[in-house]
Amino acid sequence: MKSLPSVQGEYIDFVFDKIIKREVNIDNIKLGVEILSNIKPKYEDYSPLFDDALARAESEGDNQIKAEIYNGLLKLKPTRLNKKNRNFWEKLEKLSSGG
């Protein structure tokens, strides 16, 4: 039997999908980033959501929104990297520094 998704998991999905991935208002994006930084979701648990957020930042034309998403994702970076998350965090750092 498949377990039901947790309320926190659904909330994280909502914040990433509706706010970080789709929102055009910078204040709402900042709020979404703040919510996620309080919850501290792990890349390993939510990699499709992290990847979508990074893809949105990469394609975003508004530099302020792009920077907010990059900086917001960097706030979620764990202190230790592992095989499952290293490529994502290294790519994010390179992109966010203009590399």
Secondary structure, DSSP 8 states (H G I E B T S, - for coil): ------HHHHHHHHIIIIIITT---HHHHHHHHHHHHHH---HHHHHHHHHHHHHHHHH-S-HHHHHHHHHHHHTT--SS--TTTHHHHHHHHHHHTT-
